[in-house]
């Protein structure tokens, strides 16, 4: 733990003589404010007052730091001049005091007992406010409110405005400045300690790297950096920090690291499991302000299952003191697994005061939820900022367990596919518990309490039916009611659907429903045939739908996406939005679909399968199924094209897309258009993969073109790549050279973004040939552009120049000015490598002029990024920094995290070339935290640069750790940078 920061004693008020008490009689005092945590300043209301010469400010500072106590003239002389005051020092003090009295409001500066005092109201001095905030932070942390404590310390640190007592002369000011600087560092250390306790390890590394460079002998900062690196999965760098520290202390001070640092090194070497968790030094477990309560509502008419409820509740209530309680419920679809699990979770929620998490893992469908995606959602629900959530499954799972440490949280994992999907999502912490539902028995889930859920007993089934329909109706027709539940196979979902239908139709009798069920002999047979039971159960609801509702149910179930927006559903049904909404809500009322959120609808996995079986059986003519999916494809393509045109005015891509029979969705502003694209990402890419037949292939490929922002966003990059690969393979199999060329270009773009430049080159070369065959202007211009990018990154600048010149000509021939600008910017970077820097600068400025003329803010940021690189190579570092900083701001505003991280790397390059090694290391760390264009190749480059910065800062072992990781990546990928990194490691290793 950090030593508790304490304000130096000189600043504490004398007992019984506080400024607040003395200021009560002076109204003007209450409107005055002062600052010492930066320049010494004074305000009266909102007006800043002139505080005079440096010596006059020194007098004001000396009085402010006495907290209202009187300072004698001799004390003030000592404060201003020390042991060698001028001959007229006393007169000078009186002059300064007189001038201050004229400037300050009446009653603020008073003369007392041959000296002077300042009357300052409570909260009027920034230092006093900082003290109060720190005291409140200590209190919050003491009671376990870690989130509030961090916020209060950050607010306290935010009061600093540069160097304290800036520009104030005199020995007293020098002493107090040193004390204030030390206190600020203690506050920073305390806040960083809390950051690590809250699981913000990756965020802390960047700041700690800069702080250790600025304060190399401060061992606590080194200790925190080691811990942050270790918890971020960077063990080698953590150990390297210790080695650097030991060498530095020996060289500079002739001492060894303190015992705490040595102990931490040993624990890292031994991979102590406790290090992966927040510190347990505090008596109270830290909690955040976020307490998730994600359980779905329990059904008001929950019936039966008493033995299961008691059994599961007992297990969950005993979670405290146990490593983890896990119960896994298994059974056929519709047997009531989710209903029981949700009910039990609500019964037991009092035992989990820190919250409840819930997720539908979609295990019964073709595309089960990925554990890393679920972990991201859970971490956000637990208060973890997006910037602190790592990329890999292992890192997310480790952070998830760290965040849950010391908390009592219940996790409900619904509709799991198998144990492999579940394991990373288990909390694994004492006091936490997990409930899992699945169609399969999870015998390979170690330590789980397995529950096989069967159908209801006849008594329970009849009771459930009665609670929904009403006792009066059932009592008078008990025999018919027993016939109904028997026909439902005592399956809860079937009983609930049948009973709900009857309850909604007051003119029906129970016998009427029983007769209808009795007529469905095949359905009754299916109810006894394993998996077909669920399908037969849903037949009850489907048979009661109006023709228009049934058509909607069948056709909407054909779409592969996780859900459907109202607008997409209207496109499938070819109906107005208002009519579509009525149909959807009617289906929601019958429990055949769910309303996931306002305006969004989804099928349970098994209901979707049933809806498709109905479409195969009932949809006439059969071509209507294909027509419905064609309409959905048209809707997504037309709308994505609108978004593309909004984001890239003047880009000719939209003019080369296949025509559609839908106009697309309108947007009231640009932000909403981009929001639509990202929110519909999963549905768009699912539609692409579902539309790769001969009649829809070209539109599906064009949908990839129109939604290319998804490839660069990071969040949807992998799914985009999978869709593009499937499109390429389908086009090749069908012999459609036009579609294949475009699909290969999109794949080349994906590979370039991911740093797989040889793969990008192969795809782009193939696409170039196809573009020539089909005379497609889009492929003919974009393929050589991607070839040029790949060739440049493969260290083939001459070939890259040829390709990019060809791309520029093709874009100009097509009238695609944004494409031309992009190729110009790409070419500028090639010319730098060829030593033609002046021409390179001219080219990128041409690109900027085009983007500026078209109003392309985001693409202008790409051009400024390119100009920053070129200017940096030309040695014009201040200009380069200006361009890169402007680009970074735009990338942040447009949620382009990969470009944001890449720009941090380029900024780090400029800082390193300018000798600002601490800032270089800080921005390199930020790039590693944020992510970047270029995948592993770029990661290796960032690590190489970080190592150079750390080497310059004297942190040699950590630099070597970075270079070793970079070398391993480059050797695995065969990158041309391999030799450079080997050269960096060799002299260090030889030494």
N, C-alpha and C positions, 0 to 999 in steps of 0.2 A: 504493500500500500504506500501511497505518497504520504510524506509527512504533512500533517494538516497545515495549510498556509496560514500564517499569523501576521497580522498587521504590526509593524514595529511599534514599540511602546511609546515612542515620541509622539505618535499621532493620536493616542487615546486621550479622551477628555478627562480633565480633573473632576473628581467626584463632587457633586453638588454645584458644579459651575459649568453646565453644558450650554452651548450656544442657543439651543432651542428654548431653554428656560429663560435665558436672559433676553431673548429677542421678542418675547411676548408683547412688550410695551411699544414696539416699534413697527408699525404697519409696513413701512417701506422695506424693512428687512425681508419680509416674506416674498417680495417680488424680485429679490436679488438672487443670482446664481453665480457659481464660481467653478472653475476647472483647474486641476493641477496634473491630471493624467494626460499630459500633452502640453501645449503652450499654456501659460498661466493667463487665464481670461476671466472677464467679469461681464455679466449681463444685468440689465434692469428691465424686467419683462422680456420682450423679444429683441431689445436693442443691445448690441454689444458695445461695451464701454471701452474707451482708450485707457490702457493701463500704463502708458508712459515708457520710460527708458528701461533698459535691462536691470539697473540697480533698483529702480522703483518697483519693477515686477518682483525682484528678489525680496524686497520688504513685504509686498503683498503675499508672496508665497510663504514667507516665514510666519506671518500672522495666521494665514489660513491653516497651516499645519499644526498650530497650537490649539485648535478646536475651541476657540473662544477665550482661552486663558490669556491673561495680560503678559506681554513681553516688555521687559525693561529696556531702556535705551542701550545699556551696555550689552544686553543679550542680542539685541538687533545688530549692534555694531559687530559683535563677534560673528553673527550669522552672515553678514554681508562681506566682511573683510578679513575675518580671522585674526591672526596675531599681528598683522601689520596694517592697521587701519590708517587712512589719511589723517592729516592734522585737523581737518574740519569735519571729521566723521559725524560728530553729534549734530552739527548744523545740517549736514547732508541728510541725516535720518529725519530730522524735523521737516526739512523741505519736502522730502519724498512723501512723508505722512500728510503734509498740508495739501499737496497736489492730489493725493489719492482721496482725501476727504472731499475735495471739490468735485471729483469725478463720480464718486460713489453716492448712492442715495443717502439722505439724512439718516443718522442714527446707526449706520453700518460700522464706520470706523470711529471709535471713541478713545479718548485719553483717560487713563486710569492710573493713579499712584505713580506718576512719573514715567509711565510707559504707554503702550497702545494695545488695543484689542479689537478684533473683528467680531461683530455679532452676525452670525450666519444661521439661518433657519434650518430645521431638520430637512434633509434631502436636498439642500441647496448646493452642496459640495460634491463633485463627482466621486471623490475618494470615499466619502462617507456612504454614498449610495452603493459603491462597489463593496465596501465592508458589509453593509446590510444584506446585499445579495448573496455574498459568500456565506454569511451566517445562516441565511434561509436555506441555501444549498446543503450545508452541513446537516441541518435539521431534516430536510427532505430525504437525504441519503440515509440518515439514521433510522428513519421509519420505513425504509425500503422503497421509496418513490424515486427510483433512479432516473426516470425520464425527466421529472421535474427538477431534480438536482442538476442534471446536465444543462437543462435550459437556463437555470439561474446562473450557473458558472459562466456559460456563454454570454449571458446578458452582462455579467460583471466585466468579463474581458472586453466586451464590446464598448465599454466606456473609455478604454484607452484610445488615444488619438495621437499615435506616434510616441516619441520619447517624452517621459514625464518631466515636468519643469523645463521644457525645451527652451534653450537660450537664456536660462536664468543663471547668473554668475554667483560665485561665493561658495565658501566651504560648506555651509549648512545645506545649500541646494545640492552640492555634489554628493553629500552623504545621503540625503533623502532620495535623490535620484537613484543611487545604487540600491537603496532599500526597496524602492518601488519596483525597480526592474527585477529584483530577486523575488519579490512577492508575486509579480505577474508570472514569472516562470513557474513558481510553485502552483499558482492557479491553473496554468496550462497543463502541468504534470498531473494535477488532480483530475482535471477534466478528461485528459487522455486516458487516465486510469479507468474512469467511468465509461469512456467510449469502448474500451476493450471489454469491460464487464458487460456492456450492452451488446457485444458481438460485432461492433463496427471495426473489425480488424483491418480489412482492406483499405478503408478510408483513412485509418490512422497512419498507415505506413508512409504515405506521401508526406504528411505533416511532420512525422517523426524524423524522416530522412533529412528534411530541411533543418529541423531544430538541432539534430545531432551535428550537422555540419556547422551551424552557427555557434553551438556550445559543445565543442568536442570533448571536454573534460567532465561534463555533467553525466555522471554514471546512471542516474535514474532514467534519463531520457534514453540512454543506450539499453537499459533493461526493458523499458517499454517497447522499444523498437524490436528487440529480440522476440519478445512475446507476441507482438503483432505479426511479425513475419512468420513465426512458427504456426500461429493459428490460421494464417493465410495459406498454409501448405508449403511454405518456402523455408524448410528446415536448414538447408545448406547456407542460405544467406543469414539466417538467425545466428548460426554458429560462427559465421564469418564476422559478424558484428562484434562478437566477444573477442575473437582473435585481434581484430583491429583495435579494440578498446585496450586490451592487455598490452599490446605493443606501444600504443600512444601513451598510456600512463607510465610505462617503464621509461620511455624516451624523455617525456616531458617532466615527470615528477619523481621518477625512480621508485614508484610504488606499484603494488599489485591491485587488481580490481577488488572491490569490497566483497565480503562473504556472500551477500545476497545475489550478486551478479555471477559469482562462481557457482553457487547452488543452482541458479537458473540454467547455466550452461550444462551442468550435469543432468538436470531433469530433461533437457532437450535431447541430450545424447541417449538417454534411457527411454525416450518417447513416453514420458510420464503421462498417463491418460488424463490426469487432473489438469494438465496444462491446456488441454483442448476445451476446457470449460471456463466460464467466468470465475473470477477470484472468489474464494469462499471466506475471505478475511472478515467481511462484515457480518455481524451477528444476524442481520435480517436479510432475507433473499431479496435481490433487486427485482423490481417489476417495472414494466412500462405503463404508460397511460392507456395503452390499447388493451382491451379485454374482449377478445372475439366471442361472439355469441351466435354462431352460424347454424345451430341446429334448426332443421325445418320444423314447422309446427306439428305437434302431435295431433292425431285425429281425436276429436271429442268423443267418439263412440268406440274407442278401443275396447276390444272384448277378448276375454279368455286369456290363454297363455300364462296363467298365474304362476305355474311352476317355473317356466322359463324366466319370467320377470323377476321372481324371487332369487333364482339361481344367479342370473347375470347381475342383478343389483348388488348381491352380496359380494361378488367378485370385484365389481367396480368400487364399492365402498371400502374395500380392503386395500386399495391401491397405495394408500399412504404407508410408507415404511417398506414397500416392496419395490423391487427394481422396476417392474412394469407389469400391469395387468392387461392381457390380450385375450379377447374372446372373439371367435370366428363363427359366424352363423352361415350355414349352408342349406340349400334346398332348391327345389325347382322354381322357375319364374312364376310369380303371382302367389307364392305361398305366404307372403307377408314378412319377409326378412327385414326389409327397410322399415316397415311400420313398427315391428317389434323393437328393432334397434333404436329408432328415434324415441319411442315411448320409454324404453329403459334409460336412454341417455337423459331424458328430461327428469325421470325419477331420481337419477343419480347426480344430477348437475350440481346439487348443493355440496357434494364432495369435491368439486373441481371449481373452486372460486376464481381461478385465473383464466377461465374461459373454456369454450368448446369449439372445436374445428370440425367442419363437415366438407366432404367432397364426393361427387359421383364419379367413380373411376371409369365408367363406361366400358366395363370389362366384357359385357355380352355382345358388343358391337365389333365391327371390323377394325376400328381405330380406337383402341383403348387409350385413356389419358396417360401421357408420359409422366413418370415420377418426378422428373426435374421440373416440369411445368406445374405440377401440383405443389411441389415444395416452394416454388416461387410465390404462388398464391398464398400458401400458408405463412411464409415469412413476412409477406406484406401485411397480412391480417394480424400478425403478432407485432407489428410496428417497425419492421425493418425497412429502411428506405431502399428504393430500387437500385441506387448506386452502390449499395453495400451487398447486394445479392450476387454471388459468384455465378459462373457459367456452368461448371460441370456438376454432374449428379452427386459425386462424392463430396465436393465442397459444399453444395447446398444442404446435403444431409447432415454434414458435420455442423454447419452453422445452425441448422434447425434444432439439433440436439442441444447446442450451446444456448440458444435463445430460450429453450424450454427448461434448462437447468434451474432448479429452485422454484419452479412454478408447478402448479397442479392443474393440468389441462387434460380434457377428454377429447380424443380424436375419433371421429366416426368416418370410416372408410367404406363407402357404400358401393356395391356392384363391382367388386374387384375381379380382375381376370385370373390372377394366380398369386402365389406367395411371392414370386420375384417382383411383381409390381408393388406389393405391399411393404416389403421389408424396409426400403429406404424411408418410408413414410411413418414408421413406428417411432414414437418419441424416445423410448429407451431410457427414460429418466425415472428415478424414484418419485412416486406420487402421481405420475401420469398414467393414463390408461388408453387403450384403443379397442374399439368395436369394429369388426370387419364383417361385411356381408358379401356372399359370393354364390354363384351357382355350383361351384366345386368345393369339396371338402379340402381344407388346407392342412393336410397331414404333414406337409413339409415346412410348416410355419412353426419354428421351434418355440416351445413354451406356451403355445396358444391353448386356450380352453375351447375345445371344439363342441359346437352345438348343431345337431342335425334337426332342422325344422321341418316337421311333417304337416299335412293338412290338419284342419281343425277337427275336433271331435264333433259328432252330430249335435250334441248339446250346445257347444260353443258356437257352431255355425248357425243354429237356429236363434241363439241369443243375439248374435251380430245382425242377422236379418231383421229381427224384431226391433232392435234399437234404431235401425235406419227407417223402416217402414212405419212403425208405430204399433204398440201393443194391441190396440183395439182391433186392427185389421187382421193381425196374425192370429189372435186368440179365436176369432170366429172361424178361421180356416186353417187350423193347425195342421191337418193332414196335407193340405195343398202346400203349406209352407215347408213341411218336411220334404215333400217331393221336389220343391224348388232347390233347396240346399243340396239335396242328393244329386240332382241333375248337374249342379255346379261342381260336383266332386269334392264338396266341402273345402274348396280352394277359396281363400279369403278374398282375393281380387275379383273372382267370378261372382261371389256372393254379394260383394259390395256393388258391383256394376248392376247386377240384376235387381237388387233391392233399391238402388238409387233410381233406376228406371221406374219401378213401381211407385215409389214415393212421389215421383214427379208427375204421375198420371193418376189423378184421384178417381177417374172413371173406371179404371181397371180394378179387378178383384185379384186376390192371390191366385185363385183358380185359373184366371185368364193367363197369368204369367206361367203357371205350371203347365198349362196346355201347350203354350208356345214352346216351352223347353222340351216337352215330351215329343214334339214333332221333329226335333233335330236329332235323329238317331245317330247319324254319323258323327255329329258333334259330341254326343255322349260317349261314343266309342273312343274318340280322340282324347277326351278328358282322362281316360285311363291309360294313355299311351305315352308316358314320359314327357318329352319336350313338347309334344303336340298339345299338351294340356293348356298351355298358355294361349296358344293360337285359338283353341276352341273357346276358351273363356272370353277372349276379345270378340268372338263372333256374336256374343250377346249384345254388345253395344253397337257393333257395326250394323246388325240387322235392324236396329231401330232408327237409323239415320234417315233423314229425308234424302231424296236423290242428289240434290246439290251438295249436301253435307258429306254424303258417302263419296262423291266424286272428289271433293276436296281432300278427304281423308286418304284416298288412294293415291292421288297425284302428288300431294305434298310429301308423302312418305318416300317418294322416289329419289329425293335430293340427298346427297351423301354428307352434306355439311353438318356440324354439330347442332345447329339450330337454323331458323329462318326468320328474317325480318318480315314485317307486314308487306313492305314493298316487293320483296322477292316472292313472297307467296302470291301476291296479286298477279305478278308476271307469269308464274306457273299456271295459275288458274285462268288467266286471260280475263280477269274480272276487275271492276273498279275497286279501289282500296277500301271504300266503305262497305261494299258488299262482302269483300274478302274478310274483313274484320268480323262481320256478323257470323260468317261461317266458322271462322277460327274459334271465336268465343263459344259458339255452340258445341264445338268439339272439345273445348276445355271443360265445359259443363258436364260432358259425358265421360270425362276422365280419360279420353283417348289420346289427347295431347296435353302438354303442360305449357303454361305461360311463364317462360324463364325470366322475363322482365317485361316492362311495358313495351308493347310493339314487337316482341320477339317470342317465338314459339318453338317447341322442340318435342320430339317423340321419345318415349322410352325406347331403348334399343329393341326390345322384343316386340313392342307395338309397331315399330317401323318395319320389322320383318313381316309382321302380319299384314300391314297396309300394302306392302309390295306383293304379297301373295294375293291379296284382293285385287290389286291392279292387274296382275297376270290373268286372273280368273274372270274379272268382271269388266275391265275397261274395254269399251267398244267404240270405234274400231281400235285394234291394238296399236295402230300408228299414233294414237293420241298420247300414248306414254312417251314416245320419242318427241312428239311435238311439244309436250309440256317441258321436257328437259331442254329442248332447243330454245323455248321462250325464256327459261331461267338463264341460259348461257347468253342470250341476247341482252337480257337485263344487266347482267354483270359486266359484259363487254361494253355496252353503251355507257353505263355509269362510270366505269373505270376510265373510259376514254374522256369523259367530261372532267374527271379529276385530273387526268394527265394534261389536258388542255389548259386547265386552270393553273396547274403547277408549272407548265412549260409553254407559255404562249409563243407562237411562232414555230414550234417544233412540228415538222411535217409527218411525224410518226402517225398521228391520228388520221391523216389523210390516206394512209396506206393500209388501214385496218379493213377487215372484211365488213361489208354492210350488215346492219342488224334491223330486225323488225320492231325494235323497242327504242324509244327516245332516251331512256335512261332517267335516273333520278336527278331532280334539280337541287341545288344547294344555295342557301342564302348568303354564305360567305365562304372564303377560301379555307378557313380553319375547319369548318364542318365537312368540307369535301375530303380533306386529308384524314379527319377523324373517321369518316365513313370507310375509307380504304383500309385503314388499320383495324377497325373493329370487324370488318367483314373478311379479313385475311384468310381465316380458316375456311370459310364458306367459298370464297373465290377459288382458292387453290384446290379444294375438293371438287368444285365444278369443273375445273380444268381436267383433272384426272378422270372424271366421269364422262368427259365429252371427247374422247379420243377416237371415236369412230369415223368412218369415211365422210359422213355428211356434216360433221361438226368439228373435225380436226383443225381446220384453218382458223376458225373462230376461237377455239380453245387456245391455240398458240398465240393468237393476237391478244387474248386476254392476259397472257403472260407479259406481252410487250407493254400493254397499257398499265399493268400493275407492277412495273419494275421497281418502284420505290420499296416494295416489300422485300426485295432481294438485298437492299442496302440498310434496312432498318435494324437488323440483328435479331429481332424477335421472331420474324417469319422466314429468315434466310434459308434454314434447312428445308422447311416444307416447300418453299419456292424451288429449291434445287431439285427436290424429288419430283415435283410436278414437271419441271423442265426436262428432266431426264426421261420421264415417262412419255412426254410429248415427242421428244426426239426419236425414241424407239418406235413409237406408234407411226410416226411419219415415215421412218425408214421402212418399216414393215409394209406400209401401204403404198410405198413408192411415190409419195408426194414430196417432190424436191423443193417446192415453194415453202411448205410448212416445215420441212426438215431444216432448210437453211436458216429460217428464223429461229427455230428451236435451238439449233446449235449456237447461234449468236447469243441467245439468252444464257445458255450454259457457259459460253466463254466469258460472259460478263460475271456470272456467279463464280467461276473459277478464278478470275482475276481478283475479284473482291476477297476471295478466301486465300489468296497467295499461292494458288496452284497454277503457276504460270505455264508450265509445259502442257498441262491438260487444257488450259485456255487456248494455247497456240494450236493444238491439234483440232479442237472444235472449230476455232475461227478459220483455220486453213480449209477444213472441209466445207464450212459454210461459204467461204469465198468462191470455191468452185461451183457450189450449188447456186449461188447468186448470179454467177455468170451464165449458168445454164438457163435459169428462169427469168433473167433480166429483171430481178426484183430490186428496185432502187433502195429499199430499206436494208436488205441484206448486203447489197453491193457497197453501201457506205459504212454500215456499222461493223461488218466483219473485219475489214482492214483496220478500223479504229481499234478494235479489241486485239487484233494481231500486233499492232504497233505497241500497245500497252504491254502485252506479254513479252514481246521481244526486248523492250527496254529493260524490263525487270529481270530478264534472263541475260542481261549484259551483252546485248547485240544491238548497239545503237544505230549502226549503219542500216541494218535490216528494218529496224523500227522506223527510221526516217522515211524509208521507201514506202512502207505500209501507210504511215500517217499522211504523207503527201498524197497518196492515192485516195485515202479517206476524205481529205479536204476537198479534192477535186470532185469526188462523188457527192459529198454533201452540198457543194456549191451547185453542181448540176441539178440536184434535186430541189434547190431553193431552201434547204434546211439550215437556216442560220445558226440556231443553237447547236446543231450537230457540228457545223463548221467551227464554232467557237470552242467546243469541247476538243476537237482534234487539234486545233491550234495550241491550246493549253498543253495537251499531251505532247505535242511536238516540241514545245519550248523546253520541256524537261529533258528531252532527248538531246537537243542542241547543247544544253549545259554539259552533258556527258561528253559531247564532241568538242567542247572548248569554245563554242560560238555563243558566248553568254549575251553579248549585245543583241544579236539577232533573236535569241530566246526571249529576252525582255520585250522586244518589239512585238513578237508573236503573241505573247500572253496578254499584252495590252490591247492588241486587236481583239482577242477573245473577250476581254472585259468590256470593251466598247460595244460589242455585239450584245452581250448579256444586258448591259446597262440600257441600251437602246430599246430592248424588248421588255424591260422591266422584270427580268428573271432573277429575283432576289436570291433564291436558293442556289441556282446555277452560278450566279455571280460570286457566291461564296466559294464554289469550287475553283473559279478562275482566280480569285484572290489567294486561295490556298496555293495554287500553282505558281502565282507571281511571288508569293512569299518564299517558296522553295528556290526559285531562280535568283531572286535578290540575295538570298542568304549565300548561295554559291558564289555570287558576285562580290561578296564581302560587304554588302550594304545592309548590315544587320538591323539598324533601327527601322528602315523602311520595310524590311522583311517582317519584323515583329508587328508593325502596324497592320500589314495585310493579313497576317495569320490571326491576329487578335480579332479583327473584323469578321473573318471567316468563321472563327470559333463561335462567336456570338450567334450568327445565323444558324449554324448547325445545331446549337443548343435549342434555339427557338423552334426549329423544325423537327425536333425529336430524332435527329439522325445521329444516334449514339456512336455508331462505328466511325463516322466522319469526325465527330467530336473528339474521340480518343486519338484518331490519326493526327488531328491537328495539334493536340497536346504533344505528340511525339515530335512534330516539326518545330513547334515552339521550343521544345527541349534542345533540339539541334542548334537553333539560333543562340540560345543561352550558352550552350557549351562552346560554340565557336567564338562567343563574345567573352568567354572567361567567367561567366556567371554559373559556376558549377553547382552551387546549391539549388538555384532555380531550375537548372537543367535536370537535376535528380528529381526535384519535386514534380515537374511536368511529366517526366518519364514514368514516375510512379502513378500519376493520374491516368496516363495512357493505359498502363497495365490494368488499372482498376476499371476503366470505362469500356475497354474493348476497342477494336480498330479494323479498318479495311486491310486486308492482306493476310489474315489468318496467322498460322504458325510462322510464316516467313516474316511478317511484320513484328510478331512477338519477339522473334530472335533479334531483329534490328533494334527494337526498343531495349531489350536486355543488354545488347552490346553498348548502346549509348549510355544506359544507366551505369554499366560497369565503368565506362570511361569517366563519368562524373564522379562516381564513388572513388575511383583510383585517384583523381585529382584532389579529392577531399581527404585522402589518406586512409580510406577504408579498403585496404588492398584485398583482404580475404573475401569480403563481401563482393568486391568487383570480380574476383576470380570465380565466385559462385555464379554470378550472372553470366559471365563469359562461357563457363562450362555448359550451362543450360542452353545458351544461344548456339554454341558449337554443335551440341547434340541435335538440335533442330535442323541446322543447316546441313549437317552430314546426312541426316535421314532424308532430306528433300533434295540433296544435291545442289544447293543454292551456290551461286558464284561468290557469296560473301564468306564462304567457309575459310578461305585462306586468310582473310583479314582477321578473323576471330582467332585462328590458330596463332597468328603473329602477335596478337595481344596477350595470349596466354603464355607463350613461350618465354619471353623475358621475365615475366612475373614468376613463372615456375622455376626458371633457372636461378633466380635470385635466392 
